[in-house]
Amino acid sequence: MRSKTLELACDLLSRPSVTPKDEGCQQLLESYLTAMGFTVEHHIINNVSNLFAIRGTQKPTLCFAGHTDVVPAGDLSSWRTPPFTPTIEKNKLYARGAADMKSSIAAMITACERFIQLYPEHPGSIAFLITSDEEGPALDGTQAILKILEARQQIPEWCLVGEPSSTVKLADTAKIGRRGSLTGYLKIIGKQGHVAYPQLALNPIHQAFIPLAEIAAITWDQGTEFFPPSSLQFANIQAGTGAANVIPGILETNFNLRFSPETTPEHIQATVEGILQKHGCEYHIDWILGGKPFYTAPDNDFIRKVATTIEKTLGYAPLLSTTGGTSDGRFFAQYGTQVIEVGPVNATIHQVNECIDIDELEQLSALYEAILVNLFVS
């Protein structure tokens, strides 16, 4: 017999909610939340679906944060089972979003159900902020709703993000921060011409060799105790018309930096553009700041209580880390919210045959319930 957590996870996973679609996931969550006494509101912003729900009026507020959108399935022929037909094989649940992060949302919901049944008059407040724009531009999701909450003075004190933070086993790693993300879209401008008459043209590929190599070789910082060193990686580079006898007029490239608090976006931009100018490049660059670094100190009472709950519940202490990509936790942190990320093993996220272990799913729901008890009752 399937548990309620597994049933809800499968219901969510059966909906092909590729960014920014929600496909009714949040309406399904509303039915659970209203039954528990939550006040639920929906905000649709530029085709992005957002759900905010809250139970209680007292502080502190713990907000469970997550997203119902998923990345595309990719090569369907490589999936062992259809990506939006949740399938259980050898005690693993396969589907797009199984690890990232519909299973976490199901675990949050059922954890709250059991907690509220035990403690219907619990102190503080519990909230949910769920978006369909985490895997996309992330402009009309969490950060847009937090602006609304700020105007109402409803910014939560605590936030638990259900992103897949674990490495080998459930909650062996918990994220207490993330590096910042900065992307540069660069055009180096030359002059198109015939390869036999280079004196009449200006080859942007030749112009780019030295400055791009210099940019790639920069050591930005040494990181900190909780942050690895900042890293720049070129992701794409393109030039040429396809003909072997034409000097191209433009080279286009983009690169991304994941940066620690030791480096600022302003310093990165000035350094990169200084190198391009030093080498006499004519260029145009657009910078997109995906998010600044954020960090909640491990000796913070919220982090300490979550970490001790993990150790008591699962029998081992989590590694507190800031590695990995960005998450919507960065938007909460801008308002002073204390943020931790605790979720499933991330080994299969964004891959074909994404999956979660069924036992891990049930453990996750029990862990979230234990965290609620430790924060509000103990």
C-alpha positions as CSV (number, residue, x, y, z in Angstrom):
1,M,0.0,0.0,0.0
2,R,1.4,3.4,-1.0
3,S,1.9,6.1,1.6
4,K,0.2,9.4,1.4
5,T,3.6,11.0,0.6
6,L,4.2,8.7,-2.3
7,E,0.7,9.2,-3.6
8,L,1.1,12.9,-3.6
9,A,4.5,12.7,-5.1
10,C,3.2,10.6,-8.0
11,D,0.3,12.9,-8.6
12,L,2.7,15.9,-8.9
13,L,5.1,14.0,-11.0
14,S,2.4,12.9,-13.5
15,R,2.0,16.6,-14.5
16,P,4.4,17.8,-17.3
17,S,5.1,21.1,-15.7
18,V,8.1,22.2,-17.7
19,T,9.1,25.8,-16.9
20,P,7.1,28.0,-16.6
21,K,4.1,25.7,-16.7
22,D,2.5,24.4,-13.5
23,E,-0.1,22.1,-15.0
24,G,-2.4,22.2,-11.9
25,C,0.3,21.2,-9.4
26,Q,-0.4,24.2,-7.2
27,Q,-4.1,23.8,-7.2
28,L,-3.5,20.2,-6.0
29,L,-1.4,21.6,-3.2
30,E,-4.1,24.1,-2.3
31,S,-6.5,21.3,-1.6
32,Y,-4.1,19.8,0.9
33,L,-3.2,23.1,2.5
34,T,-6.7,24.5,2.9
35,A,-7.7,21.3,4.7
36,M,-5.0,21.9,7.2
37,G,-6.2,25.5,7.9
38,F,-3.8,27.4,5.6
39,T,-4.9,30.6,3.9
40,V,-3.9,30.1,0.3
41,E,-3.4,32.7,-2.4
42,H,-2.3,32.4,-6.0
43,H,-0.3,35.0,-8.0
44,I,0.1,34.6,-11.7
45,I,2.8,36.9,-13.1
46,N,3.7,36.8,-16.8
47,N,2.4,33.2,-17.1
48,V,4.3,32.1,-14.0
49,S,2.2,30.4,-11.3
50,N,3.0,31.2,-7.6
51,L,1.4,29.9,-4.5
52,F,1.7,31.5,-1.1
53,A,0.1,29.8,1.9
54,I,0.3,30.6,5.6
55,R,-1.1,29.1,8.8
56,G,-0.9,31.2,11.9
57,T,-0.3,34.9,12.7
58,Q,2.5,34.8,15.2
59,K,6.2,34.9,14.7
60,P,8.5,33.3,14.0
61,T,7.4,32.0,10.6
62,L,9.0,28.9,9.0
63,C,8.5,29.0,5.2
64,F,8.9,25.9,3.2
65,A,10.1,26.9,-0.3
66,G,10.1,25.0,-3.5
67,H,9.1,24.8,-7.2
68,T,6.7,22.8,-9.2
69,D,8.4,23.5,-12.5
70,V,10.9,21.0,-14.0
71,V,13.5,21.0,-16.7
72,P,12.7,19.4,-20.1
73,A,12.8,15.6,-20.2
74,G,15.5,15.6,-23.0
75,D,16.0,12.5,-25.1
76,L,12.9,10.5,-24.6
77,S,14.5,7.4,-26.1
78,S,17.0,7.3,-23.3
79,W,14.4,7.2,-20.5
80,R,13.7,3.7,-19.2
81,T,10.1,4.8,-18.5
82,P,8.1,7.7,-19.7
83,P,9.4,10.8,-17.8
84,F,5.9,12.0,-16.8
85,T,4.6,8.6,-15.9
86,P,5.8,8.0,-12.4
87,T,7.2,4.5,-12.2
88,I,8.5,2.4,-9.3
89,E,11.2,-0.1,-10.0
90,K,13.4,-1.7,-7.4
91,N,12.2,0.7,-4.7
92,K,13.0,3.8,-6.7
93,L,10.6,6.3,-8.1
94,Y,11.4,7.4,-11.6
95,A,10.1,10.6,-13.2
96,R,11.2,14.1,-14.2
97,G,11.2,16.1,-11.0
98,A,11.5,13.1,-8.7
99,A,14.6,14.5,-7.1
100,D,14.3,18.1,-8.2
101,M,12.0,18.7,-6.4
102,K,8.4,17.5,-6.4
103,S,9.1,14.7,-3.9
104,S,10.4,17.3,-1.4
105,I,7.1,19.2,-1.8
106,A,5.1,16.1,-1.2
107,A,7.2,15.4,1.9
108,M,6.7,18.9,3.2
109,I,2.9,18.7,2.8
110,T,2.6,15.3,4.6
111,A,5.0,16.4,7.3
112,C,2.9,19.4,8.0
113,E,-0.3,17.3,8.1
114,R,1.1,15.1,10.8
115,F,2.6,18.0,12.8
116,I,-0.7,19.9,12.8
117,Q,-2.7,16.9,13.8
118,L,-0.4,16.5,16.8
119,Y,0.0,20.3,17.6
120,P,-3.1,22.1,16.2
121,E,-2.3,25.1,18.4
122,H,1.4,25.3,17.6
123,P,3.2,28.5,18.3
124,G,4.6,30.6,15.4
125,S,3.4,30.3,11.8
126,I,4.1,27.9,8.9
127,A,4.1,29.1,5.3
128,F,4.7,27.7,1.8
129,L,6.1,29.7,-1.1
130,I,5.9,27.5,-4.3
131,T,6.7,28.8,-7.8
132,S,6.8,27.5,-11.4
133,D,9.8,29.8,-12.3
134,E,12.8,28.4,-10.4
135,E,14.3,26.5,-13.4
136,G,13.7,29.4,-15.7
137,P,14.6,33.1,-15.5
138,A,13.4,33.3,-11.9
139,L,12.1,36.8,-12.4
140,D,8.4,36.3,-11.8
141,G,8.5,33.7,-9.1
142,T,9.9,33.7,-5.6
143,Q,11.5,37.1,-5.8
144,A,8.3,38.7,-7.1
145,I,6.3,37.2,-4.3
146,L,8.8,38.3,-1.6
147,K,8.3,41.9,-2.7
148,I,4.6,41.5,-2.0
149,L,5.4,39.9,1.4
150,E,7.8,42.7,2.2
151,A,5.1,45.3,1.6
152,R,2.8,43.4,4.0
153,Q,5.6,42.9,6.6
154,Q,5.3,39.1,6.1
155,I,8.9,38.2,5.4
156,P,9.6,34.9,7.2
157,E,12.3,34.6,9.8
158,W,13.2,31.1,8.7
159,C,13.2,29.3,5.3
160,L,13.7,25.6,4.5
161,V,14.3,25.0,0.8
162,G,13.6,21.5,-0.4
163,E,16.3,21.5,-3.2
164,P,18.2,18.2,-3.6
165,S,21.1,19.0,-1.3
166,S,22.2,15.5,-0.4
167,T,25.2,13.8,-1.9
168,V,25.2,10.1,-1.1
169,K,22.4,9.6,1.5
170,L,19.6,11.8,2.7
171,A,20.7,15.0,4.5
172,D,24.4,14.0,4.6
173,T,24.8,17.6,3.2
174,A,22.7,20.7,4.0
175,K,23.3,24.0,2.2
176,I,23.6,27.1,4.4
177,G,24.5,29.4,1.5
178,R,25.3,29.5,-2.2
179,R,27.8,31.2,-4.4
180,G,26.7,34.1,-6.6
181,S,26.1,33.7,-10.3
182,L,27.2,36.2,-13.0
183,T,27.0,35.7,-16.7
184,G,28.7,37.7,-19.4
185,Y,27.4,37.7,-23.0
186,L,30.3,39.1,-25.1
187,K,30.7,40.1,-28.7
188,I,34.1,40.9,-30.1
189,I,33.7,43.0,-33.2
190,G,36.0,42.8,-36.2
191,K,35.5,43.3,-39.9
192,Q,34.4,40.7,-42.3
193,G,36.5,40.0,-45.4
194,H,38.2,37.6,-47.7
195,V,40.9,35.4,-46.2
196,A,43.2,36.2,-49.1
197,Y,43.1,39.9,-48.2
198,P,43.5,40.0,-44.4
199,Q,44.8,43.6,-44.5
200,L,41.3,44.6,-45.6
201,A,39.6,42.8,-42.7
202,L,39.9,42.4,-38.9
203,N,39.6,38.9,-37.6
204,P,37.8,38.9,-34.2
205,I,38.9,35.3,-33.6
206,H,42.5,36.4,-33.7
207,Q,41.7,39.3,-31.5
208,A,40.0,37.1,-28.9
209,F,42.7,34.4,-28.4
210,I,44.9,36.3,-25.9
211,P,42.3,38.2,-23.9
212,L,40.0,35.2,-23.5
213,A,42.9,33.0,-22.4
214,E,43.9,35.7,-19.9
215,I,40.3,36.0,-18.6
216,A,40.1,32.2,-18.2
217,A,43.3,32.1,-16.2
218,I,42.4,34.6,-13.6
219,T,42.5,33.5,-9.9
220,W,39.7,35.5,-8.5
221,D,40.0,34.6,-4.8
222,Q,40.9,31.7,-2.5
223,G,37.4,31.2,-1.2
224,T,36.6,31.0,2.5
225,E,35.9,28.3,5.1
226,F,32.5,27.6,3.7
227,F,32.9,28.9,0.1
228,P,35.1,27.3,-2.6
229,P,37.1,29.8,-4.7
230,S,35.3,31.8,-7.4
231,S,35.3,30.1,-10.8
232,L,34.8,31.4,-14.3
233,Q,33.9,28.9,-17.1
234,F,33.3,29.7,-20.8
235,A,30.1,28.0,-21.9
236,N,29.8,28.8,-25.6
237,I,31.9,30.4,-28.4
238,Q,30.9,31.0,-32.0
239,A,32.2,32.8,-35.0
240,G,32.3,32.4,-38.8
241,T,29.9,32.1,-41.7
242,G,30.6,28.4,-42.4
243,A,32.7,29.2,-45.4
244,A,36.5,28.5,-45.2
245,N,37.4,31.6,-47.2
246,V,35.6,34.3,-45.2
247,I,37.1,36.1,-42.2
248,P,34.1,36.6,-39.8
249,G,33.0,40.0,-38.6
250,I,31.9,39.0,-35.0
251,L,32.9,36.5,-32.4
252,E,30.2,35.7,-29.8
253,T,30.9,34.0,-26.5
254,N,29.3,33.7,-23.1
255,F,30.8,32.7,-19.7
256,N,29.5,32.3,-16.2
257,L,31.1,32.9,-12.8
258,R,30.1,31.2,-9.6
259,F,31.6,33.6,-7.1
260,S,32.2,33.7,-3.3
261,P,31.6,36.6,-1.0
262,E,35.4,37.4,-1.5
263,T,34.6,38.8,-5.0
264,T,32.0,41.3,-6.1
265,P,30.2,41.5,-9.4
266,E,31.5,45.0,-9.8
267,H,35.1,43.7,-9.5
268,I,34.5,40.9,-12.0
269,Q,33.0,43.2,-14.6
270,A,35.8,45.8,-14.2
271,T,38.5,43.2,-14.5
272,V,37.1,41.5,-17.6
273,E,36.4,44.7,-19.4
274,G,39.8,46.0,-18.4
275,I,41.5,43.1,-20.1
276,L,39.5,43.5,-23.3
277,Q,40.4,47.2,-23.4
278,K,44.0,46.5,-22.7
279,H,44.2,44.3,-25.8
280,G,42.4,46.9,-28.0
281,C,39.3,44.9,-28.6
282,E,36.2,46.5,-29.9
283,Y,33.4,44.7,-27.9
284,H,30.0,44.8,-26.5
285,I,29.1,42.9,-23.3
286,D,25.8,42.3,-21.5
287,W,26.0,41.2,-17.8
288,I,23.3,39.2,-16.1
289,L,23.5,38.9,-12.3
290,G,21.7,35.7,-11.4
291,G,22.2,36.3,-7.7
292,K,24.7,37.4,-5.1
293,P,26.2,35.0,-2.6
294,F,24.3,34.3,0.6
295,Y,25.2,32.6,3.8
296,T,23.6,31.7,7.2
297,A,26.2,31.2,9.9
298,P,26.3,27.6,11.2
299,D,26.2,28.8,14.8
300,N,22.8,30.5,14.1
301,D,20.1,29.0,16.3
302,F,17.9,28.0,13.3
303,I,20.8,26.2,11.5
304,R,21.9,24.6,14.7
305,K,18.4,23.2,15.5
306,V,17.9,21.9,11.9
307,A,21.4,20.2,12.0
308,T,20.8,18.7,15.4
309,T,17.4,17.4,14.2
310,I,19.1,15.7,11.3
311,E,21.7,14.1,13.5
312,K,19.0,12.9,16.0
313,T,16.6,11.6,13.4
314,L,19.1,10.0,10.9
315,G,22.0,9.2,13.2
316,Y,24.7,11.4,11.5
317,A,25.5,15.1,11.4
318,P,25.1,16.9,8.0
319,L,28.0,18.5,6.2
320,L,27.1,22.2,6.1
321,S,28.1,23.4,2.6
322,T,27.7,26.2,0.0
323,T,28.6,24.2,-3.1
324,G,26.4,23.7,-6.1
325,G,24.3,25.9,-8.2
326,T,21.9,28.7,-7.2
327,S,18.6,28.3,-5.6
328,D,15.6,30.5,-4.6
329,G,17.1,30.7,-1.1
330,R,19.1,33.6,-2.4
331,F,16.0,35.7,-2.7
332,F,14.9,35.1,0.9
333,A,18.4,35.9,2.2
334,Q,18.3,39.4,0.7
335,Y,15.6,40.2,3.3
336,G,17.5,38.8,6.2
337,T,15.7,35.4,6.3
338,Q,17.8,32.6,7.7
339,V,18.0,29.9,5.0
340,I,18.9,26.2,4.9
341,E,18.4,23.7,2.1
342,V,17.6,20.1,3.0
343,G,16.4,17.7,0.3
344,P,17.0,14.4,-1.6
345,V,20.2,13.0,-3.1
346,N,21.1,15.0,-6.2
347,A,22.9,12.3,-8.2
348,T,20.2,12.2,-10.9
349,I,18.9,15.7,-11.1
350,H,18.4,17.1,-14.6
351,Q,19.4,13.7,-16.0
352,V,17.4,11.1,-17.9
353,N,16.0,8.5,-15.6
354,E,15.8,11.0,-12.7
355,C,14.8,9.1,-9.5
356,I,14.5,9.1,-5.8
357,D,14.7,6.1,-3.4
358,I,11.3,5.4,-1.9
359,D,12.7,4.9,1.6
360,E,14.5,8.2,1.3
361,L,11.2,9.9,0.4
362,E,9.5,8.6,3.5
363,Q,12.6,9.5,5.6
364,L,12.4,13.0,4.2
365,S,8.8,13.5,5.3
366,A,9.7,12.3,8.8
367,L,12.7,14.5,8.9
368,Y,10.7,17.6,8.0
369,E,8.1,16.8,10.7
370,A,10.9,16.4,13.3
371,I,12.3,19.8,12.2
372,L,8.9,21.4,12.8
373,V,8.7,19.8,16.3
374,N,12.2,21.0,17.2
375,L,11.6,24.5,16.0
376,F,8.2,25.1,17.4
377,V,7.6,22.6,20.3
378,S,10.9,21.4,21.8
